[in-house]
Amino acid sequence: MTNYYEILGVGRDASEEVIRGRFRALARDAHPDRFTDAVKKAEAETRFQVLTEAVNVLTNAQRRKAHDFDLDKGSGGAAFDPAGIAKVYLAKGVKAYRDGDFATAFQQFDLSVHHWKKDAKALHYLALVCSRIPGKARRGVEAVEAALKLDPENGAVHREASRLYLQVGLRTKAERHLQEALSRIPEDGDVQKLATELRPPSDNKGFLGGLFGRKG
């Protein structure tokens, strides 16, 4: 499990003052605003989120006590389980997404993917929420491309790929993935809506009819 003391580099007997001081020092170096490169900025955002979670846990008496209990319980040789940690973040993200809290959902899905990059479902959810947050489309493209490598036959993932490529101006790719989605989930309402966005209403019948009218 994640050890927040190790993340902040403090002992388990550290005072709240020491913990906050250490957080401020680390947060200055990890703050996303220090970076202009998109990849480095995304990495910094993830690191900053982990640091924030660590200080929030260790400066809350009840949460710190629970964390100490979990550390003691797992000290009997239990192996670090990044996939298990990722599932916890994924579950939190799904709840936040269903509650309409897209900012929190993004943070949780991003942390899930950070801990375990082999879960197509987590990558799909990250892409899904990115398509609904201004300024996150390119991060969503990265996530959906990774998801497609793991689950290339998933129509819902192709649907999000189409949506995100359209948002970043890659219309040809958007149309290609729309057709992939239509061939797998033709009755999906969001796919039909995307078809309308990609093609003028006058062309839409021919676009969809051409696809569904194919034989063999």
Buried (B, 14 or more C-beta within 10 A) or exposed (E): BBBBBEBBEBEEEBEEEBBBBBBEEBBEEBBBEEBEEEEEBBBBBBBBBBBBBBBEBBBEEEEBEEBBEEBEEBEEEEEEBBEEBBBBBBEBBBEBBEEEBBEBBBBBBBBBBBBBBEBBBBBBBBBBBBBBBEEBBBBBBBBBBBBBEBBEEBBBBBBBBBBBBBBEEBEEBBBBBBBBBBEBBBEBEBBBEBBEEBBEEEEBEEBBEEBEEEEE
